[in-house]
Amino acid sequence: MTNLFDKILNSVNKFFMKRQIHDRLQDLVTDRTNNDVIIIEGARQVGKSHLVNSVLKTIDRPYLTYDLEKIRKYAVKFQRQKIF
């Protein structure tokens, strides 16, 4: 019984964490004061692109996205920058 409870609790925690991240990113995207560029980084296959695309669908403003996994020349240039 504890194992089932732990699985349910883990799923609930993940849902709320994803919701918080989604809401925070949406706030950053819609706040036009200091957000010319937003960089999302993290481990592979954790849902970064899905998160970004779901937030961008909700806004009414132009945007560009770059997937550094798909365009390696951008990734190489990005890695050379010392400001990050």
C-alpha positions as CSV (number, residue, x, y, z in Angstrom):
1,M,0.0,0.0,0.0
2,T,2.8,2.4,0.8
3,N,4.3,1.8,-2.6
4,L,1.1,2.9,-4.3
5,F,0.8,5.9,-2.1
6,D,4.4,6.9,-2.9
7,K,3.7,6.6,-6.6
8,I,0.6,8.8,-6.4
9,L,2.4,11.4,-4.2
10,N,5.3,11.4,-6.7
11,S,3.0,12.0,-9.6
12,V,1.2,14.8,-7.8
13,N,4.5,16.5,-6.9
14,K,5.7,16.2,-10.6
15,F,2.4,17.7,-11.8
16,F,2.6,20.7,-9.5
17,M,6.3,21.2,-10.2
18,K,5.6,21.2,-14.0
19,R,2.7,23.6,-13.4
20,Q,5.0,26.0,-11.5
21,I,7.7,25.9,-14.1
22,H,5.1,26.5,-16.9
23,D,3.6,29.4,-15.0
24,R,7.0,30.9,-14.3
25,L,8.1,30.6,-17.9
26,Q,4.8,32.2,-19.1
27,D,5.4,35.1,-16.7
28,L,8.9,35.6,-18.1
29,V,7.7,35.4,-21.7
30,T,4.9,37.9,-21.2
31,D,6.9,40.4,-19.2
32,R,8.5,42.6,-21.8
33,T,10.7,44.6,-19.5
34,N,14.0,42.7,-19.4
35,N,13.5,39.5,-21.4
36,D,14.9,39.8,-24.8
37,V,16.4,36.3,-24.6
38,I,15.3,33.4,-22.4
39,I,17.6,30.3,-22.4
40,I,16.2,26.9,-21.3
41,E,18.8,24.3,-20.6
42,G,18.7,20.9,-18.9
43,A,19.1,17.2,-19.4
44,R,18.0,15.6,-22.7
45,Q,14.5,14.2,-23.1
46,V,12.9,15.9,-20.1
47,G,10.3,18.0,-21.9
48,K,12.1,21.4,-22.4
49,S,10.8,21.8,-26.0
50,H,7.3,20.7,-25.1
51,L,7.3,23.2,-22.2
52,V,8.5,26.1,-24.4
53,N,6.1,25.3,-27.2
54,S,3.1,25.0,-24.8
55,V,3.9,28.4,-23.4
56,L,4.5,30.0,-26.7
57,K,1.1,28.8,-28.0
58,T,-0.6,31.0,-25.3
59,I,1.1,34.3,-26.2
60,D,0.4,36.9,-28.9
61,R,3.8,38.0,-29.8
62,P,6.5,37.0,-32.3
63,Y,9.2,34.6,-31.2
64,L,12.1,32.5,-32.5
65,T,13.3,29.2,-31.1
66,Y,16.6,27.4,-31.7
67,D,17.1,23.8,-30.9
68,L,20.8,23.4,-30.3
69,E,20.5,19.6,-30.6
70,K,19.2,20.0,-34.2
71,I,21.5,22.8,-35.3
72,R,25.0,21.9,-34.1
73,K,26.7,25.1,-35.4
74,Y,24.7,27.2,-33.0
75,A,25.5,24.8,-30.1
76,V,29.2,25.2,-30.8
77,K,29.0,29.0,-30.9
78,F,26.9,29.0,-27.8
79,Q,29.4,26.8,-25.9
80,R,32.2,29.2,-26.7
81,Q,30.5,32.1,-25.0
82,K,32.0,33.0,-21.6
83,I,29.1,35.0,-20.3
84,F,27.1,31.9,-19.4
